[in-house]
């Protein structure tokens, strides 16, 4: 039997399965995808808010920095493993953007909105329980809101379903 041909067929089947809507995405899959996204986003978000607050940047500049870093770290958490899976940089970037853009966007809109609506959170300073409590709360709310979004994406063969086809 041709093992190379069998492996190639299995690999093609995995890609086809990832691209074909399953209509049966589990909440567990969605939570795992969201947690993966949250880790990268949270690192960037926390760094951005800490740096912006420590430098005394305006609220708008601090949030812009936090969002930018959240996207950088969020994408990096997907890009590195996709590159390790053997994809060329251009293909890996395409997979990463397809897998994470919607999830990161939703997460960032939600967590930054929460930070803005908690009275005094953005002005509280890094030594304040209010700042850190609001940040933790905002990330938790973002996780809860983003899980159904990721479930919807995975059920349609999008989002992290694309990345899972590479494993």
Secondary structure by P-SEA (a helix, b strand, c coil): ccaaaaaaaaaaaaaaaaacccccccaaaaaaaaaaaaaaaaaaaaaaaaaaaaacccaaaaaaaaaaaaaaaaaaacaaaaaaacccaaaaaaaaaaacaaaaaaaaaaaaaaaaacccccccccccaaaaaaaaaaaaaaaaaaaaaaaaaaaacccaaaaaaac
